[in-house]
């Protein structure tokens, strides 16, 4: 992977793990996945199928997923105006020969959505692009998979944000925001 061949510098602000001259962008991104582990409070903002802004709350637990990843388990998510609670997971992994991967699933659909991405050390973030999911080209809400981008930004050891964007009428629109704060 070309990104692995380029040595990276951490951005100003120190949120990225300390880099050494031998570390690649992939090494830094893999190391940063470890900060997603632990107990989290989860606040969600999203657009419903009619384009109305809604909120949800829950908790999450970040766990090690082998040597190259983190699994985040979502629990007790209560959405505004919805009956009951739901849960799900996100699996973020790094393969030195292939790059970064994101797999997500929620109990509301039981669909597994897979994405590929990159780590951007200057922004201390990951960008993922949906490449595969069950059910064809459309995801829940009628959005085309090929237009979905997920950005995960790590703000430090106490907070990270995952945002989903899609193209609507030619404009990139944020349709979901997950804010994780240490609990």
N, C-alpha and C positions, 0 to 999 in steps of 0.2 A: 504494500500500500504506500503510495507516494507520501502521505502524511507522516508515516512512520520514519521516513528518511530525512525529515526536516526536524532539526532541533528546535524546541519551543522555549519561549520566555514567558514567565507568569505575568499577568497584567498587573498594573498598579493597583494597590489596595490589598494585596496579599491574600485574596480568597483562594487562590490556586495553590496546591501543594508546592513546596519548594522544588525547583527544577535543578537538575545537575546537567552539565554539558552533554552527558551521554543519554539523557532522557529524550524520547521522541514525543510527538504530539499524542500518539497512541498511549504511551506510558503515562503521561500526565492525565489524560482522560480516564484511563483505567483507574489510576490512583484516586481521582476525584469521585468516582462511583462509590468509594468507601464512605464518603461523608453523608451519603443518603441512608446509611444504616442507623437504626435507633427508633425511638418512639416519637411520633409526630401528631400534632393536631392538624386537621385538614379543613380548609375553607374553600369551597368551590363556587364559582360564578359561571353561568352558562346561558346560551340562548336556547330557548325551546323551539319546537318545530314551527311555531308561528313567529319567531324572531323576538319574543319577549325575554327580558333578562330575568333569570331565576338564580336562587342560591341553594346550597346544600352544605352540610357539615358532616364530619365524621372523624375517624382516627385512622392512623396508618402505622405500620411497623416495617422498617427497613431491615432486611436480613442479608447475610452473605449468600451469594449464589455461586458457589465454586470459588476459584481463585481470581476470576475475571469479571465479576458482576455483582449486582445487588437486585434483590427481589423486594418489592414494596407491596405489602398486603393491605388493602383498604377494607375497613370494617365499619359497620354501624352507620353507613351513609344515609342521612335523612334529607331528602330533597323537598324544597318548598312546595307545598300543595300536594305532595304524593303520599300515598298510603304505604306503610311499612318502611323497611330499610333494605339496602342492598350492599353488596361487597364486590371485591374484584382484586386484580393484581396488575402490577407492571413489572416486567423483567427487563433489566438493562444489562447488556453484556458486551464484552469486547473480545474479538478474535484477532490476534496479531496479524494474520494474513488477510483478513476480510474487512475489519473495521468495527463499528459500533452497531448494536441491534437493540430494538425495543419491541417487546411483545406485550399486549394489553388484553384484558378480558374483564367484563363486568357481568354480574348475575342478572342484570336486566335483559341481556341478549344472549349470553353464553357464547358469543362470537369471539374468536381469537384474531386480533389484528396485529400484523407484523410490519415493522418499519426498519429501514436502514438509515444510518446517519453518520455524523462526524462530530468530533469535539473541536470547539473553537477556543483555544487557550486565551486569546486576547479579550474575549467576552466571558470567559469561564462558563460556557454554555454548550449544549448539544443541540444540533438540528437533526430531526428525523423526518423521513418521508415515507408515507404508507406505500407498501408494495404488495401486500397480500392480506386477504381476509376472506372469510366465508361469506357467501351470499352475493357474489358478483362485484360489480363496479361501484355500487352505492353503499354508503354506510348509513347508520341510523339517522333519520331526519332528511334523507334524500340527497346528501352531499356526495359528490364524486370523490372516490378514494384518491385519484391521481392529483387532486388539488389540495390535499391535506398535508400540513406541515406541523410538527410538534417541536416546540422549543423548550428545553429544560435549562434553567439558569440557576446556578448555585451562588447564593449571596453570602455564604460563609457557613460555619458549622451549625448555626441555629435556624437557617431558613433556606428553602429553595422553592422555585416556582416552575410549574409545567403549564404551558399555554398551547392551545390548539388553534391553528389558523386555517382558513379555507378561502377559496375564491368564490365570491358571490357577486354576480353581475360585473365581473372584471376587476373587482377590488378585493384585496386581501382583508379579511375580517376575522377578528378574534372571536371564536365561538365557545371556548372554554378556558377557564383559568383555575388551576389548582395551586393553592398556597399552603405550603407545609411549614409549620413552625414547631420547634422542639417542645414536647410536652413534659 
